[in-house]
Amino acid sequence: MHLDQPGGASPPRNGRRAGRPASRLAAALLAVFLGDVGAHNFYLRQFIRGALHVLFVVLSVALLLQGSRVSAGAPALAGIPPGADWYLVGLVILGANGLWRWVELVVILATPAPRLGR
């Protein structure tokens, strides 16, 4: 029996069973524990937002590593250690990504369950 025929099982929509909204509790827990890498967005099928979270984490880690590489063995100029600018930019991006995660957590908790993931 084909799935599209009457009497057949309905195919899953967006990886979930048809008619079943995303769990607010699951999305909130993912936002709290894995929010920096956008796990809650991937769960809610918001792939672009999730990819942006991953991009920001990778970019900030790369900048922090670049700052540590530049500062290794180089003398300080005017009291400012070399690589401090890389560190600062990496920390700002990482902090903004973390703030974005907490804002999305509030949105998840304030959004009615049937509207999650739309």
DSSP file (Angstrom, degrees, kcal/mol; ACC not computed):
  #  RESIDUE AA STRUCTURE BP1 BP2  ACC     N-H-->O    O-->H-N    N-H-->O    O-->H-N    TCO  KAPPA ALPHA  PHI   PSI    X-CA   Y-CA   Z-CA
    1    1 A M              0   0    0      0, 0.0     2,-0.2     0, 0.0     6,-0.0   0.000 360.0 360.0 360.0 132.4    0.0    0.0    0.0
    2    2 A H    >   -     0   0    0      1,-0.1     3,-1.0     4,-0.1     6,-0.1  -0.509 360.0-127.1 -80.6 148.6    1.4    3.4   -1.0
    3    3 A L  T 3  S+     0   0    0      1,-0.2     5,-0.1    -2,-0.2    -1,-0.1   0.796 106.7  55.4 -67.6 -28.4    1.6    6.1    1.7
    4    4 A D  T 3  S+     0   0    0      6,-0.1    -1,-0.2     2,-0.1     3,-0.1   0.615  89.8  94.5 -81.7 -10.0   -0.3    8.6   -0.3
    5    5 A Q  S X  S-     0   0    0     -3,-1.0     3,-2.0     1,-0.1     2,-0.0  -0.450  91.7 -90.3 -79.9 153.3   -3.3    6.4   -0.8
    6    6 A P  T 3  S+     0   0    0      0, 0.0    -1,-0.1     0, 0.0     3,-0.1  -0.376 115.4  27.1 -60.3 138.9   -6.3    6.6    1.5
    7    7 A G  T 3  S+     0   0    0      1,-0.4     2,-0.1    -4,-0.1    -3,-0.1   0.267  97.5 116.1  91.0 -10.8   -5.9    4.2    4.4
    8    8 A G  S <  S-     0   0    0     -3,-2.0    -1,-0.4    -5,-0.1     2,-0.2  -0.434  77.4 -89.3 -84.7 163.9   -2.1    4.4    4.2
    9    9 A A        -     0   0    0     -2,-0.1    -1,-0.1    -3,-0.1    -4,-0.1  -0.467  44.8-111.7 -70.8 142.7    0.1    5.8    7.0
   10   10 A S        -     0   0    0     -2,-0.2     8,-0.2     1,-0.1    -6,-0.1  -0.580  34.2-116.0 -76.3 136.6    0.7    9.5    6.7
   11   11 A P        -     0   0    0      0, 0.0     7,-0.1     0, 0.0     2,-0.1  -0.356  36.9 -94.4 -70.3 151.9    4.4   10.2    5.9
   12   12 A P        -     0   0    0      0, 0.0     2,-0.6     0, 0.0     5,-0.2  -0.401  34.7-141.2 -66.0 142.5    6.4   12.1    8.5
   13   13 A R  B >  S-A   16   0A   0      3,-1.9     3,-1.7     1,-0.2     6,-0.0  -0.931  79.2 -12.6-108.7 121.5    6.5   15.9    7.9
   14   14 A N  T 3  S-     0   0    0     -2,-0.6    -1,-0.2     1,-0.3     3,-0.1   0.820 127.8 -57.9  58.9  33.6    9.8   17.6    8.7
   15   15 A G  T 3  S+     0   0    0      1,-0.3    -1,-0.3    -3,-0.2     2,-0.3   0.385 121.6  93.7  82.3  -6.0   11.1   14.4   10.4
   16   16 A R  B <  S-A   13   0A   0     -3,-1.7    -3,-1.9     1,-0.1    -1,-0.3  -0.753  88.8 -84.8-113.4 163.8    8.3   14.4   12.9
   17   17 A R    >   -     0   0    0     -2,-0.3     3,-1.8    -5,-0.2    -1,-0.1  -0.388  60.2 -89.4 -64.9 145.9    5.0   12.5   12.8
   18   18 A A  T 3  S+     0   0    0      1,-0.3    -1,-0.1    -8,-0.2    -8,-0.1  -0.296 110.1  13.1 -60.2 135.9    2.3   14.4   11.0
   19   19 A G  T 3  S+     0   0    0      1,-0.2    -1,-0.3    -3,-0.1    -2,-0.1   0.457  95.9 119.3  81.0   1.2    0.3   16.8   13.2
   20   20 A R    <   -     0   0    0     -3,-1.8    -1,-0.2     3,-0.0     3,-0.1  -0.881  54.1-145.6-105.2 114.8    2.7   16.6   16.1
   21   21 A P        -     0   0    0      0, 0.0    96,-0.1     0, 0.0    -4,-0.1  -0.253  31.1 -87.1 -73.8 164.4    4.3   19.9   17.1
   22   22 A A        -     0   0    0     94,-0.5     2,-0.4    91,-0.3    94,-0.2  -0.384  48.4-104.7 -66.6 147.0    7.8   20.3   18.4
   23   23 A S     >  -     0   0    0      1,-0.2     4,-2.2    -3,-0.1     5,-0.2  -0.621  19.7-153.7 -78.1 126.0    8.2   19.8   22.1
   24   24 A R  H  > S+     0   0    0     -2,-0.4     4,-2.5     2,-0.2     5,-0.2   0.893  96.3  52.2 -65.3 -39.6    8.8   23.1   24.0
   25   25 A L  H  > S+     0   0    0      2,-0.2     4,-2.6     1,-0.2     5,-0.2   0.922 110.1  47.5 -63.8 -44.6   10.6   21.3   26.8
   26   26 A A  H  > S+     0   0    0      1,-0.2     4,-2.3     2,-0.2    -2,-0.2   0.922 113.6  47.8 -63.6 -43.4   13.0   19.6   24.3
   27   27 A A  H  X S+     0   0    0     -4,-2.2     4,-2.0     1,-0.2    -2,-0.2   0.902 112.8  49.0 -64.1 -40.6   13.7   22.8   22.5
   28   28 A A  H  X S+     0   0    0     -4,-2.5     4,-2.1     2,-0.2    -2,-0.2   0.909 111.6  48.4 -66.5 -42.0   14.3   24.7   25.7
   29   29 A L  H  X S+     0   0    0     -4,-2.6     4,-2.6     1,-0.2     5,-0.4   0.897 111.6  49.9 -65.7 -39.6   16.7   22.0   27.1
   30   30 A L  H  X S+     0   0    0     -4,-2.3     4,-2.3    -5,-0.2    10,-0.3   0.885 110.1  51.5 -64.4 -37.1   18.6   22.0   23.8
   31   31 A A  H  X S+     0   0    0     -4,-2.0     4,-0.7    -5,-0.2    -2,-0.2   0.883 113.3  44.9 -66.3 -37.7   18.8   25.8   23.9
   32   32 A V  H  < S+     0   0    0     -4,-2.1    -2,-0.2     2,-0.1    -1,-0.2   0.947 126.6  26.0 -70.9 -48.5   20.2   25.7   27.5
   33   33 A F  H  < S+     0   0    0     -4,-2.6    -3,-0.2     1,-0.2    -2,-0.2   0.810 140.1  17.4 -92.2 -31.0   22.7   22.9   27.1
   34   34 A L  H ><>S+     0   0    0     -4,-2.3     5,-1.8    -5,-0.4     3,-0.8   0.049  85.7 117.6-128.2  25.2   23.7   23.0   23.3
   35   35 A G  G ><5 +     0   0    0     -4,-0.7     3,-1.5     1,-0.2     6,-0.1   0.798  64.7  66.4 -67.8 -30.2   22.4   26.5   22.4
   36   36 A D  G 3 5S+     0   0    0      1,-0.3    -1,-0.2    -4,-0.1    21,-0.2   0.817 107.3  41.8 -63.6 -28.4   25.8   27.9   21.4
   37   37 A V  G < 5S-     0   0    0     -3,-0.8    17,-0.3    19,-0.1    -1,-0.3   0.297 117.9-112.8-100.0   9.1   26.0   25.4   18.5
   38   38 A G  T <>5 +     0   0    0     -3,-1.5     4,-2.0    15,-0.2     3,-0.4   0.724  63.2 149.3  76.0  23.9   22.3   26.0   17.5
   39   39 A A  H  ><S+     0   0    0     -5,-1.8     4,-2.2    -9,-0.3     5,-0.2   0.872  72.8  54.9 -59.4 -36.9   21.0   22.5   18.4
   40   40 A H  H  > S+     0   0    0    -10,-0.3     4,-1.9     1,-0.2    -1,-0.2   0.863 106.9  50.9 -65.7 -34.7   17.6   24.0   19.3
   41   41 A N  H  4>S+     0   0    0     -3,-0.4     5,-3.3     2,-0.2    -1,-0.2   0.902 109.2  49.4 -69.5 -40.2   17.3   25.6   15.9
   42   42 A F  H ><5S+     0   0    0     -4,-2.0     3,-1.2     3,-0.2    -2,-0.2   0.902 110.8  51.5 -64.1 -38.7   18.1   22.4   14.1
   43   43 A Y  H 3<5S+     0   0    0     -4,-2.2    -2,-0.2     1,-0.3    -1,-0.2   0.883 110.7  47.9 -63.1 -38.0   15.4   20.6   16.3
   44   44 A L  T 3<5S-     0   0    0     -4,-1.9    -1,-0.3    -5,-0.2    -2,-0.2   0.322 118.8-113.4 -86.6   9.3   12.9   23.3   15.3
   45   45 A R  T < 5S+     0   0    0     -3,-1.2     2,-0.8     1,-0.2    -3,-0.2   0.790  75.4 134.8  64.3  31.3   13.9   22.9   11.6
   46   46 A Q     >< +     0   0    0     -5,-3.3     4,-2.1     1,-0.2    -1,-0.2  -0.697  24.1 167.5-105.1  75.8   15.3   26.4   11.5
   47   47 A F  H  >  +     0   0    0     -2,-0.8     4,-2.6     1,-0.2     5,-0.2   0.813  67.0  54.5 -68.4 -34.3   18.4   25.3    9.6
   48   48 A I  H  > S+     0   0    0      2,-0.2     4,-2.1     1,-0.2    -1,-0.2   0.934 110.8  46.2 -67.4 -44.1   19.8   28.7    8.6
   49   49 A R  H  > S+     0   0    0      2,-0.2     4,-2.1     1,-0.2    -2,-0.2   0.916 113.4  49.8 -62.0 -42.6   19.7   30.0   12.2
   50   50 A G  H  X S+     0   0    0     -4,-2.1     4,-2.1     1,-0.2    -2,-0.2   0.911 110.0  50.2 -62.1 -42.4   21.4   26.8   13.4
   51   51 A A  H  X S+     0   0    0     -4,-2.6     4,-2.6     1,-0.2    -1,-0.2   0.860 108.1  53.8 -65.2 -34.9   24.1   27.1   10.7
   52   52 A L  H  X S+     0   0    0     -4,-2.1     4,-2.6     2,-0.2    -1,-0.2   0.902 106.9  51.4 -65.9 -40.0   24.7   30.7   11.8
   53   53 A H  H  X S+     0   0    0     -4,-2.1     4,-2.1     2,-0.2    -2,-0.2   0.942 112.2  46.1 -59.4 -47.2   25.2   29.6   15.4
   54   54 A V  H  X S+     0   0    0     -4,-2.1     4,-2.6   -17,-0.3     5,-0.2   0.920 112.3  51.3 -62.1 -43.6   27.7   26.9   14.2
   55   55 A L  H  X S+     0   0    0     -4,-2.6     4,-2.8     1,-0.2    -1,-0.2   0.913 109.8  49.1 -59.9 -44.4   29.5   29.5   12.0
   56   56 A F  H  X S+     0   0    0     -4,-2.6     4,-2.5     2,-0.2    -1,-0.2   0.885 112.1  48.2 -65.8 -37.9   29.8   32.0   14.8
   57   57 A V  H  X S+     0   0    0     -4,-2.1     4,-2.4   -21,-0.2     5,-0.2   0.937 114.0  46.0 -67.2 -45.4   31.2   29.4   17.2
   58   58 A V  H  X S+     0   0    0     -4,-2.6     4,-2.4     1,-0.2    -2,-0.2   0.921 114.5  48.6 -63.2 -43.2   33.8   28.2   14.6
   59   59 A L  H  X S+     0   0    0     -4,-2.8     4,-2.3    -5,-0.2    -2,-0.2   0.917 112.4  47.3 -63.1 -44.4   34.7   31.8   13.7
   60   60 A S  H  X S+     0   0    0     -4,-2.5     4,-2.4     2,-0.2    -1,-0.2   0.896 112.4  49.2 -67.6 -38.9   35.2   32.8   17.4
   61   61 A V  H  X S+     0   0    0     -4,-2.4     4,-2.5     2,-0.2    -1,-0.2   0.912 111.1  50.8 -64.4 -41.2   37.3   29.7   18.2
   62   62 A A  H  X S+     0   0    0     -4,-2.4     4,-2.3    -5,-0.2    -2,-0.2   0.905 111.5  47.9 -62.2 -41.0   39.4   30.4   15.1
   63   63 A L  H  X S+     0   0    0     -4,-2.3     4,-2.3     2,-0.2    -2,-0.2   0.894 111.4  50.0 -67.7 -39.3   39.9   34.0   16.2
   64   64 A L  H  X S+     0   0    0     -4,-2.4     4,-1.8     2,-0.2    -2,-0.2   0.906 112.6  47.2 -65.1 -40.6   40.8   33.0   19.7
   65   65 A L  H  X S+     0   0    0     -4,-2.5     4,-2.2     2,-0.2    -2,-0.2   0.890 110.8  52.2 -67.2 -38.6   43.3   30.5   18.4
   66   66 A Q  H  X S+     0   0    0     -4,-2.3     4,-2.5     1,-0.2     5,-0.2   0.900 108.0  52.4 -63.1 -39.9   44.8   33.1   16.0
   67   67 A G  H  X S+     0   0    0     -4,-2.3     4,-1.9     1,-0.2    -1,-0.2   0.888 110.4  47.0 -63.2 -38.6   45.2   35.4   19.0
   68   68 A S  H  X S+     0   0    0     -4,-1.8     4,-0.7     2,-0.2    -1,-0.2   0.853 112.3  50.4 -72.5 -32.6   47.1   32.8   20.9
   69   69 A R  H  < S+     0   0    0     -4,-2.2     3,-0.4     2,-0.2    -2,-0.2   0.907 112.3  46.5 -69.5 -41.2   49.3   32.0   18.0
   70   70 A V  H  < S+     0   0    0     -4,-2.5     4,-0.2     1,-0.2    -2,-0.2   0.883 112.3  50.5 -67.5 -38.5   50.1   35.7   17.3
   71   71 A S  H >< S+     0   0    0     -4,-1.9     2,-0.7    -5,-0.2     3,-0.7   0.622  81.5 109.7 -78.9 -11.5   50.9   36.3   21.0
   72   72 A A  T 3< S-     0   0    0     -4,-0.7    11,-0.0    -3,-0.4    -4,-0.0  -0.531 101.6 -17.2 -71.2 109.1   53.2   33.4   21.4
   73   73 A G  T 3  S+     0   0    0     -2,-0.7    -1,-0.2     1,-0.2    -2,-0.1   0.425 102.4 125.6  81.8  -0.5   56.7   34.8   21.8
   74   74 A A    <   -     0   0    0     -3,-0.7    -1,-0.2    -4,-0.2     2,-0.1  -0.703  61.9-114.4 -92.8 144.2   56.0   38.2   20.5
   75   75 A P        -     0   0    0      0, 0.0     2,-0.2     0, 0.0    -1,-0.1  -0.413  31.6-107.6 -75.1 152.1   56.9   41.3   22.5
   76   76 A A        -     0   0    0      5,-0.1     2,-0.5    -2,-0.1     3,-0.1  -0.534  25.6-144.4 -77.7 143.3   54.2   43.6   23.8
   77   77 A L  B >  S-B   80   0B   0      3,-1.8     3,-2.1    -2,-0.2    -1,-0.0  -0.952  77.3 -17.3-111.6 122.3   53.8   47.0   22.2
   78   78 A A  T 3  S-     0   0    0     -2,-0.5    -1,-0.2     1,-0.3    -2,-0.0   0.818 125.4 -58.2  54.6  34.2   52.8   49.9   24.5
   79   79 A G  T 3  S+     0   0    0      1,-0.2    -1,-0.3    -3,-0.1    -3,-0.0   0.402 112.8 116.7  81.5  -4.2   51.6   47.4   27.1
   80   80 A I  B <   -B   77   0B   0     -3,-2.1    -3,-1.8     3,-0.0    -1,-0.2  -0.873  65.4-129.7 -99.4 120.2   49.1   45.8   24.8
   81   81 A P    >   -     0   0    0      0, 0.0     3,-1.6     0, 0.0     4,-0.2  -0.387  29.4-103.4 -67.4 143.4   50.0   42.1   24.2
   82   82 A P  T 3  S+     0   0    0      0, 0.0    -8,-0.1     0, 0.0    -6,-0.0  -0.377 107.5  32.4 -64.4 145.4   50.0   41.1   20.5
   83   83 A G  T 3> S+     0   0    0    -13,-0.2     4,-2.2   -12,-0.1     5,-0.2   0.378  80.9 118.0  89.2  -4.4   47.0   39.1   19.5
   84   84 A A  H <> S+     0   0    0     -3,-1.6     4,-2.7     1,-0.2     5,-0.2   0.859  72.8  55.1 -64.8 -33.6   44.7   41.0   21.9
   85   85 A D  H  > S+     0   0    0     -4,-0.2     4,-2.3     2,-0.2    -1,-0.2   0.894 107.4  49.4 -66.0 -38.3   42.7   42.3   19.0
   86   86 A W  H  > S+     0   0    0      2,-0.2     4,-2.5     1,-0.2    -2,-0.2   0.925 112.2  48.7 -63.7 -44.0   42.0   38.8   17.8
   87   87 A Y  H  X S+     0   0    0     -4,-2.2     4,-2.9     2,-0.2     5,-0.2   0.933 110.7  50.6 -59.0 -46.7   41.0   37.7   21.3
   88   88 A L  H  X S+     0   0    0     -4,-2.7     4,-2.4     1,-0.2    -2,-0.2   0.926 112.0  45.4 -60.9 -47.1   38.7   40.7   21.7
   89   89 A V  H  X S+     0   0    0     -4,-2.3     4,-2.3     1,-0.2    -1,-0.2   0.915 114.1  49.9 -64.2 -42.1   36.9   40.1   18.4
   90   90 A G  H  X S+     0   0    0     -4,-2.5     4,-2.4     1,-0.2    -2,-0.2   0.905 112.2  47.3 -62.3 -41.8   36.6   36.4   19.1
   91   91 A L  H  X S+     0   0    0     -4,-2.9     4,-2.7     2,-0.2    -1,-0.2   0.878 110.5  51.9 -68.4 -37.1   35.2   37.0   22.6
   92   92 A V  H  X S+     0   0    0     -4,-2.4     4,-2.6    -5,-0.2    -2,-0.2   0.932 112.4  45.5 -64.5 -44.3   32.7   39.6   21.2
   93   93 A I  H  X S+     0   0    0     -4,-2.3     4,-2.3     2,-0.2    -2,-0.2   0.922 114.6  48.1 -64.3 -43.2   31.4   37.2   18.6
   94   94 A L  H  X S+     0   0    0     -4,-2.4     4,-2.0    -5,-0.2    -2,-0.2   0.899 113.3  48.0 -63.9 -40.5   31.2   34.3   21.2
   95   95 A G  H  X S+     0   0    0     -4,-2.7     4,-2.5     2,-0.2    -2,-0.2   0.898 111.1  49.8 -66.8 -41.0   29.4   36.6   23.7
   96   96 A A  H  X S+     0   0    0     -4,-2.6     4,-2.4     2,-0.2    -2,-0.2   0.892 110.6  50.8 -64.9 -39.0   26.9   37.8   21.0
   97   97 A N  H  X S+     0   0    0     -4,-2.3     4,-1.9     2,-0.2    -1,-0.2   0.904 110.7  49.0 -64.6 -41.1   26.2   34.2   20.0
   98   98 A G  H  X S+     0   0    0     -4,-2.0     4,-1.8     2,-0.2    -2,-0.2   0.902 111.2  49.1 -64.7 -41.3   25.6   33.3   23.7
   99   99 A L  H  X S+     0   0    0     -4,-2.5     4,-2.2     1,-0.2    -2,-0.2   0.909 108.8  53.5 -63.4 -41.5   23.3   36.3   24.1
  100  100 A W  H  X S+     0   0    0     -4,-2.4     4,-2.3     1,-0.2    -1,-0.2   0.880 105.7  54.7 -60.3 -38.8   21.4   35.3   21.0
  101  101 A R  H  X S+     0   0    0     -4,-1.9     4,-1.8     1,-0.2    -1,-0.2   0.920 108.8  46.8 -61.1 -44.5   21.0   31.8   22.5
  102  102 A W  H  X S+     0   0    0     -4,-1.8     4,-1.9     2,-0.2    -2,-0.2   0.860 110.3  52.6 -69.6 -34.7   19.3   33.1   25.6
  103  103 A V  H  X S+     0   0    0     -4,-2.2     4,-2.1     1,-0.2    -1,-0.2   0.920 109.5  49.7 -64.0 -42.5   17.0   35.4   23.7
  104  104 A E  H  X S+     0   0    0     -4,-2.3     4,-2.6     1,-0.2    -2,-0.2   0.849 106.1  56.7 -65.6 -32.5   15.9   32.4   21.6
  105  105 A L  H  X S+     0   0    0     -4,-1.8     4,-2.4     2,-0.2    -1,-0.2   0.924 107.2  48.2 -62.3 -43.4   15.3   30.5   24.8
  106  106 A V  H  X S+     0   0    0     -4,-1.9     4,-1.8     1,-0.2    -2,-0.2   0.903 111.7  50.1 -63.1 -40.4   12.9   33.2   26.0
  107  107 A V  H  X S+     0   0    0     -4,-2.1     4,-1.4     2,-0.2    -2,-0.2   0.910 109.8  50.9 -64.1 -41.3   11.2   33.2   22.6
  108  108 A I  H  < S+     0   0    0     -4,-2.6     3,-0.3     1,-0.2    -2,-0.2   0.919 112.6  45.7 -61.0 -43.7   10.8   29.4   22.8
  109  109 A L  H  < S+     0   0    0     -4,-2.4    -1,-0.2     1,-0.2    -2,-0.2   0.781 116.0  46.2 -72.1 -25.9    9.3   29.6   26.3
  110  110 A A  H  < S+     0   0    0     -4,-1.8    -1,-0.2    -5,-0.2    -2,-0.2   0.631  94.7  89.1 -90.7 -14.5    6.9   32.4   25.2
  111  111 A T  S  < S-     0   0    0     -4,-1.4     5,-0.1    -3,-0.3   -87,-0.0  -0.678  86.0-111.6 -87.1 133.6    5.8   30.8   21.9
  112  112 A P    >>  -     0   0    0      0, 0.0     3,-1.6     0, 0.0     4,-0.5  -0.357  31.0-114.9 -60.4 143.9    2.7   28.5   22.1
  113  113 A A  G >4 S+     0   0    0      1,-0.3     3,-1.3     2,-0.2   -91,-0.3   0.832 111.5  57.2 -54.2 -42.0    3.7   24.9   21.4
  114  114 A P  G 34 S+     0   0    0      0, 0.0    -1,-0.3     0, 0.0   -92,-0.1   0.759 107.0  50.8 -64.7 -20.3    1.7   24.6   18.1
  115  115 A R  G X4 S+     0   0    0     -3,-1.6     3,-1.3   -94,-0.1    -2,-0.2   0.515  82.4 115.5 -94.3  -5.1    3.6   27.5   16.6
  116  116 A L  T << S+     0   0    0     -3,-1.3   -94,-0.5    -4,-0.5   -92,-0.0  -0.395  78.7  18.7 -65.7 139.5    7.1   26.3   17.4
  117  117 A G  T 3         0   0    0    -96,-0.1    -1,-0.2    -2,-0.1    -2,-0.1   0.596 360.0 360.0  80.3  11.2    9.3   25.5   14.5
  118  118 A R    <         0   0    0     -3,-1.3    -2,-0.1   -72,-0.0   -73,-0.1   0.414 360.0 360.0-102.2 360.0    7.3   27.5   11.9
